[in-house]
Amino acid sequence: VTGRTKSTWKLTVAYVGTEFSGWARQPGLRTVQATLEEAISRIMGGREVTITVAGRTDTGVHALGQVASFDVEGAVPDRLATRLNAVLPKDISVIACDQAPAGFDARRWATSRRYIYRVLTASQRSPFEEGRALWWPHAVDRAALEACAEALAGEHDFTAFTPTQTEHVRFDRRVAEAEWSDERSDVLAFRIEADAFMRNMIRVLVGTMLEVGGGKRTVDDFRALLAGAPRERAGETAPAHGLYFAGVEFGEGPAFVPAEA
Amino acid sequence: VTGRTKSTWKLTVAYVGTEFSGWARQPGLRTVQATLEEAISRIMGGREVTITVAGRTDTGVHALGQVASFDVEGAVPDRLATRLNAVLPKDISVIACDQAPAGFDARRWATSRRYIYRVLTASQRSPFEEGRALWWPHAVDRAALEACAEALAGEHDFTAFTPTQTEHVRFDRRVAEAEWSDERSDVLAFRIEADAFMRNMIRVLVGTMLEVGGGKRTVDDFRALLAGAPRERAGETAPAHGLYFAGVEFGEGPAFVPAEA
């Protein structure tokens, strides 16, 4: 792309969240947003950009296919992904960087987000899963987990599953898909897709489902939480390091999403 | 186990090789052997042990199921694996620690060793595979790789595949199985099982096969190397960080293996 016109870009990014203080830029902290914006600026001859993201992630949360967007004035070098990866640190990588339709905004155009939560069920910890899966060396009733996942499909009031109620104005979210599967013989993966998620929502869902899987509460109890029960009724918040932002679906233009999606 | 008698133990261990200077104890270096021996000594009230390993690994090489053995005099606490993992660093974990028949020696009783070499073929690097797979963003002829793997089965003279010819007295090794498979859509895995391996043997095999897969040499050329060709004829040594010691088979007693296995 050459000339002085503005162009819009879609960036698909993977990162290991361990050493990042989450997505959002914060003074003095190493964040994904700041790291990416600095790399983009560097390969664009110092032009400053501001990126918008489909799903902000908290400290320690990973991404397999995060999507961000930015606008830039003037000429843009070719092979952007390769150039960015040459200057980015090892724990983050641009998988693709393609020109997008004018007005594309990764947050506003996203129609659904997918996450994966990984649970290592081996009796001893694994050095390869350190910081990359919750280690849960306890008996788990798979059928109970699956019943919980089934109960999640559809629209529910997830008030019980977020601690930050003042940040939100709506607590209903539409879950398109939720399932537990075996990634490996000793790694369970919980996959969920919804229009949007509230802060900590998946981590509280997983923490609560593991309580059902361990016999501490029933599937009926879990089901009852999906109708706007208060936060105190749900279970523990599972740690950030098992959570992966997996991918995004986009519409042809801005979608209605809750402001805090 | 109580009393003053000697007992023999079999230790199954996983480690991320990145921060270790290989298996073998070396003064002033952080090695897997020294790390394990210190942990064992610590939970055994200071008794010193010397461990023997089925497959020594070089700097940067990982292990999924390494096996080691040791003898100890006197009482041994229960739940050894759990106790060891409580004192071991995060990049190494004991998967199992069981009492073994008297005389068991992980090196001498091993009848075959299995390794995996992982190759990331994605066009951009992955932060999750950093240090854990060779990043090879080049065209690869899968059929050619598979033909090479097929050629490996059986007994061959692997002189061309080790740089340390002075360390060895025999250069023939028996390959029980060798195959390339898709671990994921963008990760190829080369699996090989043999009675024993020479230093760097798998890394030179992989480096040479990738040259065949890239059209730089033919499958016939690769086949010809398996009959005792000199080292200069084979290809590059693939980096250590793609290699995993995967597992061991044991006989009922000492097996004949080359001294340097």
HADDOCK unambig.tbl for C-alpha pairs under 7 A between the chains (distance, minus, plus):
assign (segid A and resid 14 and name CA) (segid B and resid 127 and name CA) 6.81 0.50 0.50
assign (segid A and resid 15 and name CA) (segid B and resid 127 and name CA) 5.87 0.50 0.50
assign (segid A and resid 16 and name CA) (segid B and resid 127 and name CA) 6.21 0.50 0.50
assign (segid A and resid 16 and name CA) (segid B and resid 128 and name CA) 6.44 0.50 0.50
assign (segid A and resid 82 and name CA) (segid B and resid 124 and name CA) 6.97 0.50 0.50
assign (segid A and resid 90 and name CA) (segid B and resid 127 and name CA) 5.85 0.50 0.50
assign (segid A and resid 90 and name CA) (segid B and resid 130 and name CA) 6.94 0.50 0.50
assign (segid A and resid 91 and name CA) (segid B and resid 127 and name CA) 4.62 0.50 0.50
assign (segid A and resid 92 and name CA) (segid B and resid 127 and name CA) 5.37 0.50 0.50
assign (segid A and resid 93 and name CA) (segid B and resid 125 and name CA) 6.42 0.50 0.50
assign (segid A and resid 93 and name CA) (segid B and resid 126 and name CA) 6.03 0.50 0.50
assign (segid A and resid 93 and name CA) (segid B and resid 127 and name CA) 6.05 0.50 0.50
assign (segid A and resid 95 and name CA) (segid B and resid 124 and name CA) 5.73 0.50 0.50
assign (segid A and resid 124 and name CA) (segid B and resid 82 and name CA) 6.96 0.50 0.50
assign (segid A and resid 124 and name CA) (segid B and resid 95 and name CA) 5.74 0.50 0.50
assign (segid A and resid 125 and name CA) (segid B and resid 93 and name CA) 6.41 0.50 0.50
assign (segid A and resid 126 and name CA) (segid B and resid 93 and name CA) 6.03 0.50 0.50
assign (segid A and resid 127 and name CA) (segid B and resid 14 and name CA) 6.81 0.50 0.50
assign (segid A and resid 127 and name CA) (segid B and resid 15 and name CA) 5.87 0.50 0.50
assign (segid A and resid 127 and name CA) (segid B and resid 16 and name CA) 6.22 0.50 0.50
assign (segid A and resid 127 and name CA) (segid B and resid 90 and name CA) 5.84 0.50 0.50
assign (segid A and resid 127 and name CA) (segid B and resid 91 and name CA) 4.60 0.50 0.50
assign (segid A and resid 127 and name CA) (segid B and resid 92 and name CA) 5.35 0.50 0.50
assign (segid A and resid 127 and name CA) (segid B and resid 93 and name CA) 6.04 0.50 0.50
assign (segid A and resid 128 and name CA) (segid B and resid 16 and name CA) 6.43 0.50 0.50
assign (segid A and resid 130 and name CA) (segid B and resid 90 and name CA) 6.94 0.50 0.50
